[in-house]
Amino acid sequence: MFESLNPVAMDPILGLMAAFRADARTNKIDLGVGVYMNDRGHTPVMTSVKEAETQLMQLETTKAYQGIAGDPDYNQRILELLFGADHSILNAGRIKSIQAPGGSGALRVGAEVIQRARPDAKLWVGVPTWPNHIPLLGSAGFEIKEYPYYNRDSHQVETDAMMETLRQVPAGDMVLLHGCCHNPTGADLTHEQWDLIADLALERGFVPFIDTAYQGLGDGLEEDAYGLRMMAERLPELVIASSCSKNFGLYRERTGSITFIAETPEQADIVAAQAMSVARQIYSMPPAHGALLVSLILGDQQLRANWEAELTEVRERIQSMRSLLADSIQNNAAGIDFSHIKQQRGMFSFLGLNTAQLDQLREEYGVYIVSSSRVNLAGINSSNIDYLGSSILSVLK
Ligand SMILES: Cc1ncc(COP(=O)(O)O)c(C=O)c1O
């Protein structure tokens, strides 16, 4: 039967990773793949995670099934992390969160539940968005519609064009928003833009679907949650997919959550039961290890303080690489302004280089950047910044 299958084109980013691995040059630089790297170019296990793993070894007495919703303690702690322990929504009975396999699994469960509730709902995504949003959410059955998000000339969110399109979104449709640290542009919504979108959601009757995969990597754990906290106060319904892959460095442990806010506690119970029925049909139960670690870290004062300090280090390192890169290529011969890189947040920004320049960077200098010219700022470190800056300047000449 398998003879009827066609070969699948390799995801370009995986192709780029393979080419990087095969490159024998010792000064090669990987700015492609979206994982955090420290100043030595490693993606280490956080020490708070290591400590929690040591504790878990002693505490864990069974590997029996945990249940479709995952660990109840983790679910509660994630709600407190997302919304802050004092947020009024946490006591309203209208909110439910269940564990999911990473942010991707959370997005998928959310999409399937929305499809069950409203099979005709369209999903509006900003242009550009994380490329995997389209197949991940589209294959759940959504018709995908687009709204303008980022202007490549001004390097800013295109507020007017975005709002004009969102004003046309029919009641009942879903609007996908990035909670913080927009991937791929690094251009986040301001508080004012978040407020305007909430006004429109109330006026038009569309429902925001917030993907928050980088809480704590932008301006801080509290600051990065502004949009979803404000919307949870103001809107009757909300769907949030969140991930612990980046802020706990738990990429391979597949640790995420899907959270629903419904109009009434009764509806919230039903939506959670529907989410569990969706999960049962796809993967049955989420993996336990990552969620148990997160639960231990968030529940222990010392571990939490250590984790927050490590996360601050991650955030500050990325921000300082933004400044170093922008400064090192600022006065380039091509006259291109790179100052936006400093203002943006999270792991990514667009460099604005064309295909020929990106090819030249890869072939002549061993600098690997995806074709959209999105760079992972965490791939920059004190050993490669000078070489990187001069390589970029050379291809701009
Ligand atoms: C915007 C966005 N959403 C979701 C995810 C998925 O994260 P996870 O690895 O937890 O599935 C990513 C990962 O890169 C992302 O960038």
PDBQT file of the ligand as one rigid body, heavy atoms in Angstrom, charges set to zero:
ROOT
HETATM    1  C1  LIG A 401       4.725  30.742  18.169  1.00  0.00    +0.000 C 
HETATM    2  C2  LIG A 401       4.923  29.327  18.592  1.00  0.00    +0.000 A 
HETATM    3  N1  LIG A 401       3.880  28.621  19.020  1.00  0.00    +0.000 NA
HETATM    4  C3  LIG A 401       4.002  27.344  19.402  1.00  0.00    +0.000 A 
HETATM    5  C4  LIG A 401       5.222  26.708  19.361  1.00  0.00    +0.000 A 
HETATM    6  C5  LIG A 401       5.274  25.253  19.754  1.00  0.00    +0.000 C 
HETATM    7  O1  LIG A 401       6.017  24.965  20.828  1.00  0.00    +0.000 OA
HETATM    8  P1  LIG A 401       6.194  23.463  21.348  1.00  0.00    +0.000 P 
HETATM    9  O2  LIG A 401       7.608  23.083  21.024  1.00  0.00    +0.000 OA
HETATM   10  O3  LIG A 401       5.929  23.546  22.801  1.00  0.00    +0.000 OA
HETATM   11  O4  LIG A 401       5.228  22.596  20.625  1.00  0.00    +0.000 OA
HETATM   12  C6  LIG A 401       6.347  27.400  18.916  1.00  0.00    +0.000 A 
HETATM   13  C7  LIG A 401       7.643  26.728  18.828  1.00  0.00    +0.000 C 
HETATM   14  O5  LIG A 401       8.566  27.133  18.204  1.00  0.00    +0.000 OA
HETATM   15  C8  LIG A 401       6.190  28.745  18.523  1.00  0.00    +0.000 A 
HETATM   16  O6  LIG A 401       7.220  29.469  18.094  1.00  0.00    +0.000 OA
ENDROOT
TORSDOF 0
